[in-house]
Amino acid sequence: MKRLLKQLVFKYIGQKELTSDPLNSHEKYKKSGLTEEEALAIRGKIKKAFEEDRIYRNNTICLDELSEHIQDNRYKVSQVINTYFSKNFYSFLNEYRIKEAKHLLVSDPTLSVKAVMYEVGFNSKNSFYGAFKKVTGLSPNDYRSVAATVDFNQNNMQMA
């Protein structure tokens, strides 16, 4: 949000626009020494850890554990998440957890919301509900109800 605001301010005061290069978009990383090649390699390892290894399901995962998992420097991993995914570590982590939670809520209606919460790596009902509502605008139960209604309506339309 800050970056977008800066770009708007720069645009309207007539100064040069901010660079679209992720490595140079954050002032605090100007002296980090992370090359674009290194950053892209780390980005690939992070995506693999989340999409294939599903490391987000670990309820104690933290930036240090992710760094250890992909065998890279913690500060570089943090920089890549901040610049290439435009999120902090916990927002990035919750995005994957909520994506899977949405899938589980719809695909397995017999699972309780609490079981889904633990399955995707959350420890607390409050943090799960808060993160879920932030991403979807709905509580997990409401999301499941709406998704079931939409699926029911789509199935009826196909039969007609």
Protein Blocks (a to p, Z undefined) as FASTA:
>chain_A
ZZmmmmmmmmmnopacddfbfklmpmklmmnopafklmmmmmmmmmmmmmmnommlpmkb
cfklmmmmnopafklmmmmmmmmnopafklmmmmmmmmmmmmmmmmmmmbcfklmmmmno
pabfklmmmmmmmmnopafklmmmmmmmmmmmmmmmmmZZ
